[in-house]
Amino acid sequence: MDQDPAIAPFPSSNSPRDVQSPRPQTAREAAFHALQEWYDHGDFLAATLDRIFRDAPPQERRLARELSFGVVRRIATIDAILAPHVSRPREKVEDALWMLLRLGAYQIVFLDGIPSHAAVHETVELARRLGQPRWCGFANAVLRRVVDAVSGELVDSPANDAVPLASGRYRRLSVPVFPDPSFNRGAWLASAFSLPRWLVDRWSSRFSPDELVNLGFWFNAPSHVWLRTNTHKTTRDSLLASLVSAGIDAAPGSRPESICLVGAVAVEALPGYADGLFVVQDESAMAAAPLLDPQPGDTILDLCAAPGGKTTHLAERMRNHGRIVAVDVSAERLRRVEENAARLGISIVETRTIHEDGSDIPAGPFDAALLDVPCSNTGVLGRRPEARWRLEPKDIHELSVIQRRLLDAALRRVKPGGRVVYSTCSIEDEENSVVVRETLERHPAFKVVKEIRHFPGQPVDGGYLALVRRSS
């Protein structure tokens, strides 16, 4: 990926990693360290926060997640906003200090619930807690300039001096910071919505200008948490009632087992978690198991099974009667499948670690197979904020090679009359319909029965599913 030096995943040579801290005491401190570990080493934000801030009060955990996820989503936008207000060249500002400025600017521009003066003050205080008092004056000056540049005016049209917000509107600035959308739409989209330019160019050949703007807004909005009711143990109405009675902002989703939680939550603290009454699963991902339609007594192959959301959904629909062989290349990730199954009261799942070349995938034959392949994640860039910066143009082709190999393996392992569901969270045709069509050319006994395409924001995350069936 052609990367802007300001958002490269590793530090530049001018800035060794010199900010050390004991266990973070505040949400901002936790967010800063999670951001630095992502920036320096490519670590996942959620895993880092869970490790360093797990025991914090729920409100502080929610804020740490909002700040760190928000900065990574909007990092190119934030850098464009900061640039006119920093007198030094970017390469003369230490990377850790620049990350601190990003954290402060995100609060000023995007978080209405935090007064601007508080965002500046807390960011400067964070510099002191990090053992960097020499940063304080510089950070204070830059962030006060950002405060002065941000107006309270909201507008409905894109402009080079208007920041896209999660609400679908734009906040006016006192100075232009983005390319002019009238003359360079691609550059404006990449900067204003914080997306890799190569990905914007790729999508521009497929989507209309309005669709691209809608993608930008969707991928930068905080994601809701979706729960899938464990129908093996309870009903959605019963689970929903217990959540609402506990003061959780919860509402039924469009699927019969889905519940939407508004705002960040500590999932493990929710009523019913310890009893296995639900699992966290995006609503778009809940479509896979019903499409495969497993029946009690079936033998199912679940390829690429970890962390087990779809695996346990299959088992619930089978009424915990039959056999599911869940395979993955990672023994550690398969332990997540086992833990999820145990918590949900599922006993029909067998886990097996396989080699990366797939040479030891169980032979079967199986009544059906679910294949949730590794993919580019371009349908879920909001929910997985790091994904947009990890992805490179060559990855889509390389992933499609793996996807074809896995689909070929799944097709070879189902009985006559059997079926396979192929699933991705990508919106790239090369990973979706093209993989299915070209792989089936080598398997004339299989036919596509149904395809489902989820476009991001209509109304869930993006993805693709295909049900194929073998002739009897």
N, C-alpha and C positions, 0 to 999 in steps of 0.2 A: 504494500500500500504506500502510495506517495503521501508522506505524513508532514503536516505542519510541525516544525520544530517545537512549537509551544505545546503540542499535545502528543509528542512522542512518548512511548510507554516507558522509556528509560531516561535517566537524567543526563544532561549535557555535561561535558568535562569541566565546566566552570563551577559545578556545584556538587561536591561530595555530600553523601548522606550524613549530616552532622546533627540532626535534630533527634534527640533521645528523650524519652519520657517514661516515668513510671506508669502504672495503670491509669488510663484516662479517667478524669474526675467529672468531666462535663461532656455534653453531646457534641459541642464544637471541637473539643480536643479529640474525642473519639473519631469524629468525621475527618479531621485533619490527618490523623495517623492512618486511617483507612485509605484516604486519598493518596497519601505518600507511598503506602505499600503497593497500591495499584500502579501508581506512576513509576515507581522504581523497579518493581518486580513483576507487574502484571497480575497481582493477587486479586481474587474476587472480593468485592466490597462486602457482600453479605457474610461470607465466611470470616473475613477479618473482623467485622463488627461483632459477630457471634463469639469470636475468640477473646477480644479485648474488652467488650462492653456488655457481655451477656447478663451480668448481675445488676445492671443499672435499672433504675425505675422505668416502667414502661413509657412514660412521657419522654424521658431523656433518650431512650432507645429509638423512639419514633422520630425525634428530631435529628438524631445522628444519621439515621437512614435517609431521611428527607434531604439533609444537607449533602451527604456524600453522593447519593444517587443523582441528586439534582445537578451537582457540579459536573459529574462525568457526562450526564446527558447534554448539558448546555455549555460544555467547556469551550468550544470554538466561539459561541456567541459571547460568552463572558470575556474571552480574550479580546474580541473585537471591541467590546465596551470599554475594557481597561486601557487599551492601547493609546487613545488620545490623551489620557490623564497621567501617563507615566513618562517622566522626562528622560529617563535613561533608556538606551537601547535594550531590547528584550534580553539579549545575550549577556548584559551586564547585571541582570537581576537574578539572584540565586533562585534555583528551581523551587526550593521549599518556601521561600518568601513569595514567589509568584503564586504558589498554590494557596498560601494564606490569603493573598489578595483575591483570588478566585472565590474562596470561601466567603469572604466578606461581601464581595460584589454580588454573589448569588443571593444572599439575604436581602441586600438593598433593592435589587431589581425584581426578584421573583417571589419573595415571601411577604405578602401584605400583613401577616400577623406579627411581624417583627418590626418595630419602629426603626427607621434608618439610623437614628443616633445610637440606639442600642446595638445595632449590628456593627457600627464602627467601633464603639466602645469595647464590645466583647471581643472583636477581632484583635484589637490592639492589646487587650489584656491577655489574649491567648498567646500572642508573641512573647509576652513576659513569662507566662507559664512554661513556654517551650524553651526558656533559657536564652531568648534572643531579644534582649531589650534594645539592641541597636536597630532592630526593625521597626520599632514603635512609631517614631516620627514619620518615617517614610510611608508606612501603611496608613497612618492617620491622615496624612496629606492626600494620598491617592484616593482613599475611600471617601473622603469629604468632597473631593472633586466629582466623584461618581454620584454622590448624593445630590449635588447641585445640578448635575446633568439630567437626572431622572425627573420627569414631570409627572403630575397626576393625571395628565390627559390620556384618555384611551381612544383609539381610532380603530376603524374597521378595515382599513386598506393597508397593504404592504408599502413600505417606504424605506429609504436608506437610513432614516433616523427614527425608526419605530421597531421596538423589540416584540417578537411574537410571545404571547403569554399562554398559559395552559387553558385559559378561558376561551381561546379562539379569537381574542382581540389582540391589539398591539399597544404597547406603552410608548408614548412619544419621548424622545430624548432631545436635548438642546443642541446636539451636534450629530452630523451623519457619521455612522460607524460601519455601515454595511455597503457593499456594492449596490448600485442603483438597480432595482428589480426591473425597470423598464428597458435597460440596455444589456444587462448580463444576468438573466434569470437564474442560471445555474449557480453562478458564484454567490448570488444573494441567498438562494435556498441553502447552500452549504454553510454559509456564515451565519445567517439569521436563525436557522433551525439546527445548527451544529450537527451536520452530517458530512461524511467523507465526500469530497467532490466527485470521485470516480463513481460512487454509488448513485449520486444525484444524476450524473450524466447517463448512467446505465438505465435508470428508471425513466429518464426524460424521453426515451424512445418508445416507452410502453404506456406511460400514464399522461393524462392531460395536466396542464398547469394547475387547475383546481385540485385534481387528485394529489398532486405532489405537495401542495400546501396542506391539504388535509392529512397526508402522511406525516408531514413535519409536526403539525399540532398533536396528532395522536401519539407519536413516538416521544414527545417531550412532556406529555401529561403524566402526573403520578398515576401509577397503576393501582387498580383496586385489587383486593385479595378475594379470590374465589374459593369457596369450600364445596367439596362434593360430599353429600351426605352418604354415610355408610348404611345403605339400605339393608345390609345383612343384620344390622343391630337396631336401627331406628327409622323414623320417617323424617322427611324434610320439615314438615309442619312442627313436629315435636322439637327438633333441633333448633329451628328458627325461633320458637317461643322461648327456649332456654337462653338463647343469645340475647334476644331483646330484653328479657327480664333482668339480665345481667348488665344492661345499659349499653350493649354493643349496637352500633348503627348497622343493622343487617337487613337485607331485603331478598326476597326470592328472585332467582335468576330465570332465564328463559328455558332452561332444561329442567326436567322434573326433579332432579336431585341437587340442583345448584343453588348456592346462596352467595350473595355479594356482600362483602364488608367494605364500608367506605372509610378510607383513611388507613394509615399504617397501624398494625396491631401486633401484639406479642402472641403469636398463634398458640404456643404451648401453654399459655395462661388462660386460654378460652375454655369456657365450660364444655365438657364433652371430649376434650382432646385426650386426656389420660385414659378415658374409657373407650377410645377408638370409635367415636361416633362420626368422625369426618376425617377427610384428608384434604390438604391444600392442592388444588388443581385448577388450572385455567379453564374457563368454560369452553373455549375452542377445543382443548384437549379432551374434554369429556365426550366428544363426538366419536372417538375411535372405537371404544368398546361396543356401543350400540350398532355401529356400522358392521363390525365383525359378527355381532349377534351370537356370542358363544352360548351353548346350551348346557344345562346340568349333565354331567357325565362325559363331556367332551375332553379330548386331550389337545392342549393348546401349546404352541411354541411362541414364546415372547422373546424376540430378538432385541438386543439393545434395551434391556428391560429397566435398568436403573434410572431413577431412584424408586420406581415402583408404583407411580400414580395410576398408569394405565393397567399394570399388572393386577393390582388389587381391584380395579374397576371390573376387569374381566371376571375375577373370582366372585365378586358380589353378584354379578349377573348370572353366574353359574350356581348361585346359592351355596357356594363353598362345597360343591360336589363335582368331582372330576379330577383333572390333573393339568397344572400349568408348569411348563419347564421354562424358567426365566433365566436367560443367559446374558452375559456381558463380559467385556474384556477386563474389567476392574473388579477384583475381589472386594476392595474397600467399598465401592459403590453398590455392589450386590448386598453388602451388609445393610445398606439403607433399605433395600427391598425387603429383606428379612425382618428388619425392625418395623417397617410399615405394616407388613402382613401380620406380625405378632400383635401389634397394637390394635389393629382392626379386627382381630379374631379370625384371620384367614389361615387355613391349614393345608390348602391344596397346592401351594406354590413350592416348587423345588428350584433352587438356584444352582447354576453351574458357571464357573469361570472358563472362558474359552480363549484360545490364542487369537492374536490380532488378525491373522490371515484367515480365520474362520474354518480352519481345517478340521477342527474337532466339534463343530456344531452338532448337537444330537441329530441322529439320522431320521428318527420318526418311524413310520409315517404319522402325521398329525392330522386331526380333523380340521384345524385352522391354524393360521399363524398371524401374529401382529408384528409389524416391522416399523418401529419408530426410529428412523435413521438419524445418524449425525448429520447436521445440516448447517447452513450459514446463519440461521436465526434471524433472517431479514424480516420475518413477520412479527418478531417480538423485541424489537430494538428498544422499546420503552421499558419493558419488564426486565430486560437484561442489558443494562446501560453500557457495560463494558464491551458488548459484542460489536458495536459499530466501529470501535477503534481496533479491535483484534482482527477483524476481517480484512482480507486482501483480495484483489481481483482474481488471482490465480486459485484461491481457495474454492470457488464455486465449481470450477472444472475438476479439481482434485477430489472434492466431496462427491461429485456426481459419479466418479469412477468407483468409489467405495459404495455408494448407494446402489449402483447396478449390481455389484458383486453380492451385496447382502440380499437384494431382492431375488436374484437368481438362486441363492441358497435357500431362501424361504419357499420359493415356488417348487423347488425340487423335493421338498419335505412334506408336502401335504398330499392327502389321499385323493383319488378320483372323487370328484364332487366337492372337494374341499375348497376353502377360500382363504385369501390373504388380504389383509389391510396394510397398505403402504401409507405412512404418515410422515409429514415434516412440519416444522414451524417456519418454513421459508415461503417467500412469494416469488421465487425465481423459477421460471418454466424449466430451466435446465436441470433443476433438482426435483421437479415434480412430474408433470405430464410427459415430458420428454424421456425421463428415466423409465417411467412405466411403459410407454409406448415402445421404446427401443428394446427394452428387456423382453417384453412379451413377443416381439418378433422372433425370438429364439425359443419361445414356448407356445406353440400354436394351440395347445390344449386349453390355454387360459384366455379368458375374455374379461374386459373391463365391464363391471356391472354398474358402478356408480362412482362419480367423482364429486368431491366437495371442495370448493375453494373459499377460504375465508380471507376477505380483504381487510387489512387493519382498520379498525374503527367502525366496522359495519356488521355488528356493533362490538365485536370482540377482536382479539389479536389475530394476526394473519397466519395462514397455514394451508395445508393441502392434505387431502385424504383420497385414496382410491381403493375401492373394493374390487378385487379380481377373483374369478371363480374358475376352477378346473372342471372340465367336462367329466361326466360320469363314465 
